Amino acid sequence: MGHSKPETAIEIFDQLEIRSGRVVAVEPFPEARKPAFKLTLDFGEPVGVLRSSAQLTHRYHVEDLLGTQILAVVNFPPRLVAGFKSECLVLGVINPNDPGDIVLVRPDYAGTPGWELG
């Protein structure tokens, strides 16, 4: 079985800062081109609080997300999404038959905000 992307070096992965964060606020984002939420995430020290636009509306509701832990890339430059500054990339797996169907990748143990993926 082949890969869909070219082989790369571990040094590329090592440049990503992927941390655990806790969702502290969730807002609808009707202005986004694709259905999404505005998330406020607390990554603890040294990152602090960041915001993200996340296309999670297919499987999740506000109450499913509030207080939960997620994984996100926190060292990408901010990106404007429909006038909203998205400061990190929340990680999820994408249904190959429906790109709008995303399932979060998250730590299964509470109390890990700020911990780095390694």
C-alpha beads as a LAMMPS data file, in Angstrom:
LAMMPS data file: protein, C-alpha beads

118 atoms
117 bonds

1 atom types
1 bond types

-500.0 500.0 xlo xhi
-500.0 500.0 ylo yhi
-500.0 500.0 zlo zhi

Masses

1 110.0

Atoms # bond

1 1 1 0.000 0.000 0.000
2 1 1 1.399 3.399 -0.973
3 1 1 1.319 6.826 0.598
4 1 1 -0.699 9.745 -0.694
5 1 1 2.057 12.264 0.195
6 1 1 5.806 12.218 -0.419
7 1 1 8.163 10.826 2.201
8 1 1 9.604 13.530 4.463
9 1 1 12.184 13.889 7.217
10 1 1 11.536 13.741 10.977
11 1 1 13.038 17.249 11.150
12 1 1 9.957 18.572 9.344
13 1 1 7.674 17.041 11.993
14 1 1 9.960 18.315 14.776
15 1 1 9.360 21.905 13.599
16 1 1 5.651 21.645 14.461
17 1 1 4.648 22.645 17.973
18 1 1 1.601 20.492 18.699
19 1 1 0.126 20.942 22.166
20 1 1 -2.841 19.884 24.202
21 1 1 -5.342 22.630 24.968
22 1 1 -8.696 22.956 26.713
23 1 1 -11.692 24.504 24.966
24 1 1 -12.819 27.415 27.164
25 1 1 -15.324 29.048 24.768
26 1 1 -17.252 28.015 21.647
27 1 1 -19.185 30.354 19.365
28 1 1 -21.086 29.756 16.141
29 1 1 -19.315 31.110 13.047
30 1 1 -22.041 31.767 10.451
31 1 1 -19.758 34.077 8.411
32 1 1 -17.373 31.220 7.541
33 1 1 -17.595 29.809 4.001
34 1 1 -17.783 26.254 5.392
35 1 1 -19.716 25.436 8.599
36 1 1 -17.419 26.102 11.572
37 1 1 -17.088 27.161 15.207
38 1 1 -14.916 29.873 16.744
39 1 1 -12.986 28.184 19.540
40 1 1 -11.057 29.798 22.391
41 1 1 -8.399 27.388 23.641
42 1 1 -6.235 27.505 26.776
43 1 1 -2.855 25.834 26.248
44 1 1 -1.418 26.824 29.635
45 1 1 2.203 27.938 29.879
46 1 1 4.100 28.926 27.805
47 1 1 1.540 29.332 24.971
48 1 1 -1.478 30.783 26.775
49 1 1 -4.886 31.357 25.135
50 1 1 -5.356 31.140 21.362
51 1 1 -8.404 31.208 19.078
52 1 1 -9.193 28.939 16.152
53 1 1 -11.774 28.493 13.444
54 1 1 -12.611 24.776 13.346
55 1 1 -14.914 22.933 10.928
56 1 1 -16.426 20.605 13.522
57 1 1 -20.161 21.217 13.060
58 1 1 -20.891 17.873 11.362
59 1 1 -20.378 15.779 14.536
60 1 1 -20.089 18.245 17.427
61 1 1 -22.313 20.752 19.222
62 1 1 -21.204 23.603 21.514
63 1 1 -21.829 21.510 24.629
64 1 1 -19.710 18.624 23.218
65 1 1 -16.711 20.906 22.794
66 1 1 -16.825 23.198 25.838
67 1 1 -14.314 22.025 28.454
68 1 1 -12.881 19.226 26.322
69 1 1 -9.221 18.815 25.438
70 1 1 -7.894 18.989 21.874
71 1 1 -4.575 18.866 20.050
72 1 1 -3.508 21.798 17.883
73 1 1 -0.536 23.142 15.968
74 1 1 0.273 26.362 17.832
75 1 1 3.228 27.728 15.846
76 1 1 1.638 28.456 12.462
77 1 1 1.228 32.162 11.631
78 1 1 -2.302 33.496 12.273
79 1 1 -4.736 33.196 9.351
80 1 1 -7.772 35.355 8.635
81 1 1 -10.964 33.338 8.137
82 1 1 -13.945 35.550 7.232
83 1 1 -12.419 38.417 9.244
84 1 1 -11.635 36.189 12.270
85 1 1 -7.988 35.710 13.316
86 1 1 -7.402 31.953 13.614
87 1 1 -4.198 31.500 15.642
88 1 1 -3.801 27.708 15.727
89 1 1 -4.840 24.611 13.782
90 1 1 -7.040 22.133 15.674
91 1 1 -6.244 18.547 14.629
92 1 1 -8.794 16.006 13.480
93 1 1 -9.115 13.072 11.126
94 1 1 -11.122 13.685 7.944
95 1 1 -13.653 11.286 6.461
96 1 1 -12.305 10.497 2.931
97 1 1 -15.891 10.322 1.609
98 1 1 -17.031 13.604 3.205
99 1 1 -14.396 16.318 3.885
100 1 1 -16.860 18.134 6.162
101 1 1 -16.972 15.147 8.529
102 1 1 -14.086 15.667 10.959
103 1 1 -13.380 13.752 14.182
104 1 1 -11.116 15.436 16.735
105 1 1 -7.760 13.975 17.731
106 1 1 -7.471 14.491 21.478
107 1 1 -5.720 13.275 24.596
108 1 1 -7.668 10.609 26.450
109 1 1 -6.422 11.746 29.860
110 1 1 -7.687 14.965 31.485
111 1 1 -5.330 17.533 32.877
112 1 1 -2.781 17.795 30.055
113 1 1 -3.181 21.389 28.746
114 1 1 0.148 22.684 27.500
115 1 1 1.699 19.242 27.068
116 1 1 3.522 18.859 23.771
117 1 1 2.953 15.994 21.342
118 1 1 6.087 13.910 20.958

Bonds

1 1 1 2
2 1 2 3
3 1 3 4
4 1 4 5
5 1 5 6
6 1 6 7
7 1 7 8
8 1 8 9
9 1 9 10
10 1 10 11
11 1 11 12
12 1 12 13
13 1 13 14
14 1 14 15
15 1 15 16
16 1 16 17
17 1 17 18
18 1 18 19
19 1 19 20
20 1 20 21
21 1 21 22
22 1 22 23
23 1 23 24
24 1 24 25
25 1 25 26
26 1 26 27
27 1 27 28
28 1 28 29
29 1 29 30
30 1 30 31
31 1 31 32
32 1 32 33
33 1 33 34
34 1 34 35
35 1 35 36
36 1 36 37
37 1 37 38
38 1 38 39
39 1 39 40
40 1 40 41
41 1 41 42
42 1 42 43
43 1 43 44
44 1 44 45
45 1 45 46
46 1 46 47
47 1 47 48
48 1 48 49
49 1 49 50
50 1 50 51
51 1 51 52
52 1 52 53
53 1 53 54
54 1 54 55
55 1 55 56
56 1 56 57
57 1 57 58
58 1 58 59
59 1 59 60
60 1 60 61
61 1 61 62
62 1 62 63
63 1 63 64
64 1 64 65
65 1 65 66
66 1 66 67
67 1 67 68
68 1 68 69
69 1 69 70
70 1 70 71
71 1 71 72
72 1 72 73
73 1 73 74
74 1 74 75
75 1 75 76
76 1 76 77
77 1 77 78
78 1 78 79
79 1 79 80
80 1 80 81
81 1 81 82
82 1 82 83
83 1 83 84
84 1 84 85
85 1 85 86
86 1 86 87
87 1 87 88
88 1 88 89
89 1 89 90
90 1 90 91
91 1 91 92
92 1 92 93
93 1 93 94
94 1 94 95
95 1 95 96
96 1 96 97
97 1 97 98
98 1 98 99
99 1 99 100
100 1 100 101
101 1 101 102
102 1 102 103
103 1 103 104
104 1 104 105
105 1 105 106
106 1 106 107
107 1 107 108
108 1 108 109
109 1 109 110
110 1 110 111
111 1 111 112
112 1 112 113
113 1 113 114
114 1 114 115
115 1 115 116
116 1 116 117
117 1 117 118
